[in-house]
Amino acid sequence: MTNLAGTEIIERFTELRAKGKLAHAYLFIGPQGSGKLEVALSIASSFNCEQVSSVKNGCGRCSSCLNILSHSHPNVILVEKEEEKTQITIEQIRQAVDVLRLAALIGKIKVCIIKNAELLGLDAGSALLKTLEEPPGNTLFMLTTSQPQRILPTVQSRAQAVYFKPLSFSRMNKFLKEELSLSSEQAHYISYLSQGYEKRAVEMKEAGVFDRKNEFIDSFILSDSYDSRIKDLTDGKEDERLLISTLQAWLRDAILFKAGVEDSRIINNDRKKELGAFVLRFSFSELTEAYDETLKAMQAFYDNLNFRVALMLAKAKINK
């Protein structure tokens, strides 16, 4: 699936190629779930598709497009961190460059996609830099990253930045209702939580995030007899993150609800009745203190530290 914002990027690349203004390297910058890799693969398909078509991102049906999607096309190389490694290695970059120096199929462009380029080791980054300074002919590099600050500045300077911007709330809400057939309540919640990125929204829809967050609200947030062992409430890392974000969103809503803001700004719009009863039990300071603990819990989660202490402190502040 190519997202709406991604389609605009693909069209721009098609125009640049047609005008002979395509650069040799681009850096795709956007958070996880913004569709960077999918767009890079679509661009590779559009440049190598066997069908003469008006479809900007390749037909998706020919052997060339199918091979690109399965990462087995001779003209398209995907470099990513190997499972047992912590970084992309210099050996991977050297192997990719060796393949790139081979002649591309007639009339086509060789493409090298480096996924999560912030994971390039120092040696690998230096080897890539040398290649970017003297790129093989008829070759396009596309690097993706959610953390551009971790990429060597010299590598960044050799690639043109392409920013993946989120959709507006209204555009995302419309997309979820019309294209994914979500209810108004589901679309409202996921529009906020996905932060405007379609791939993230689709993943949330497929994971049943809307129903799961309501389970957490009932069994954890609104429960006086909650089980303090978080591991018994959740199933894996993503579920743990969702539990934290559910409590965070609930407390954020509670603060806004208490301030009398309009309903459209409430994330849990489907639980306004429970939210209204909840806020009557707490002061602003109690709610903000609990909310601050959820921020600490989320930071600890992303730092691979013990987030449970901060999360339980937040829960303890609203367990009365």
Secondary structure, DSSP 8 states (H G I E B T S, - for coil): ---HHHHHHHHHHHHHHHTT---SEEEEE--TTS-HHHHHHHHHHHHH-SS--S-TT--S-SHHHHHHHTT--TTEEEE---TT-SSB-HHHHHHHHHHHTS--STT--EEEEETTGGGB-HHHHHHHHHHHHS--TTEEEEEEES-GGGS-HHHHHTSEEEE-----HHHHHHHHHHHS---HHHHHHHHHHTTT-HHHHHHHHHTTHHHHHHHHIIIIIS-TT--S-HHHH--SHHHHHHHHHHHHHHHHHHHHHHHT--GGG-S-GGGHHHHHHHHTT--HHHHHHHHHHHHHHHHHHHTTS--HHHHHHHHHHT--
